[in-house]
């Protein structure tokens, strides 16, 4: 109500902006002020329709984006190849590049190992920083303390450095560029913290970390440091591959399996995403949301058309009187369009803002209940944006057509009555 009552001010601004309409713009503004209840009702209905459309399409886009990113996070890249023996990883990588170079854009080896500290054990990944950034799937929001490029550049230039898991750093009250001591097997190293990885832990998680190490995420060290300590630790290795644009990930993974390499497992985003899309619960949820989008489009067109038609029928006497006073069909249409389109623009703006707030609130509420690396986010990809613009276009069409049709009907009726007399 607070917003809608200012739609009259918006109407006045519209009339001032459309000075070329002259007295017709002024008359349209007065008509709105003369019937505030009707104007408020129309504005409310259109804002409700637009708000619902934004909410449904935004929620669907967010869920699809979240599902895709979850799969990428689980795989780690376009394709992940797990070596049976860690020492074979470099040779396996060379064989893959030699046989599949036409499909691969970038590749890197990722070693997984453990280290210990006074709090307990932590998970560590040893990487070549530059190639890992070009190959692996990650999100900038996962890193803090320094931006991703700076943190990994420092990791590459200083082998005695670490990107430390955020929860561990919080429990030790470590700041950026502080030192942390880790033990790898029989080797103890003091490493400089050049960045943090992972979400900020909640108070409940912090207490768990203090009393019992929480190994949910991992820290990063350089491959150069790993080569120094590799004889003292046990590690596993996987090769991450980033495919060239347009390459089928499922076929690429199958080609690698056919190479008869000494690997234990080959995984790909394409295969995992295909499997995820067959999940009954996921399919059901997305189908319900797609049904909501269809309903939103129908509501946008049919609902607005009905509102405009009823509004014009209520004003049949008004239109007739204006015609008698000398307004032509063209002037009558211009006046009604000026009056209604200004109200529709205001309603669409209001509904769009409210819809965004609702979607953002739903996403924030969902993220508040979890503490994972991959979190939902507010996104509007191209297909979703086109859907919203289609809804808005239907609203404008459904507003304009009844005005044109009903105005012609009134003028024709008046002309018929004049001829009969």
PyMOL commands that set and color helices and strands:
alter all, ss='L'
color gray80, all
select helices_A, chain A and resi 4-17+19-21+23-34+36-75+86-100+129-135+140-142+148-157+166-172+203-211+223-232+249-257+269-276+280-314+316-324+329-368+382-420
alter helices_A, ss='H'
color red, helices_A
select strands_A, chain A and resi 79-83+104-117+120-127+143-144+161-165+179-184+187-197+219-222+236-243+263-268
alter strands_A, ss='S'
color yellow, strands_A
deselect
rebuild
show_as cartoon
